């Protein structure tokens, strides 16, 4: 018997379940913080991530590619 004097309460099974879901970034967020923003300090070069949905770049086989652009003088 259990503490309440009920014999059926002590044999109840315990079941637990859980789900864990995680996502991987295609481009890590830290990459965006390291992109050059042009100006004199960066030799007039600006970095960017170019994305095209539903298509892949031949150079890397991904839907995005890192590119450098030259600022106008």
RAGI-V200460 format. One line per field, one symbol per residue. ss: DSSP state (@ for helix, = for strand, . for the rest). burial: # if it has 24 or more other ideal C-beta (glycine too) atoms within 12 Angstrom, else .. A space follows every 10 residues. Layout:
ss: ???
burial: ???
This chain:
ss: ......@@@@ @......... ........@@ @@@...=..@ @@..====== =......... ...======= ...
burial: .......... .......... .......... .......... ........#. .......... .......... ...
